[in-house]
Amino acid sequence: MLDVVNALRLGEIRRVPEWDDVHGNWKYRVEGEDIDGDELVAIRLIIESDLTLYILTVF
C-alpha cells in the first residue's frame, strides 16, 4: 500500500486521460516509483459525482 501512496504523491500523469463513455468517467495513468525506487504505474479513476478515487490497476 505504501508503494501506491508514494507513486500517487510523487508520480506524474504523463499521458492524456482516457474518457470511458460506458461509465462516464476519466481514467488517469500515474507513473512514479515505489518506496524502493522501482518504477510503478497506477491507473486511477475519479468518480466526479462524489469525488471518489479508485485505484484500478498497479504494475
N, C-alpha and C positions, 0 to 999 in steps of 0.2 A: 504494500500500500504506500509506503514512503517513497518508493521509486516513482509511482504515478504522480504523487503530490509534487515531487521535485521537478518532474518533467513539465507538469502543468504550470508551476510557478515560474520556472526559468526558461522553459521552451518557447518556441516561436511557431506561429501559424505561417507557413511558407507557401501554401497553395491556396487557391481561391476556394472558399467554402462551397460545398455541394448542396443544392436545394433538392429536397425529397418531396415530389409532388403528391405521392401517396399519403405521406404522414404530415405534410405541411410544416416541415421544419428544416433547419440547416445543420449540416454535419461539418465539423472542423477537424482538420488533421494537425495536431500539435506535435512538433518534433523537438526533442530535447535529450537529456541524459538522465539515467537513473543515479542513485546515490553513490554508485561505484564509478561513475563516469562513462558507462557504456551507453550507446545510442538507444533511445526509446521513442516510440511513436505511439501516441494515444489518439484514438478517434473519439471525439466528444460530440454530444448532441445537446442542444439547448431547446427546451420547450418554452416558447415565448409567452404563452398564456399565463403560466405561473412561474416563469424563470427557473425551471428545474434544469439541473445539469446532470447528464448521464454520461458515463464513460462506457463506450460500446466495445472497443477492442484495444488491446495493448500488445504491441510487438516490438 
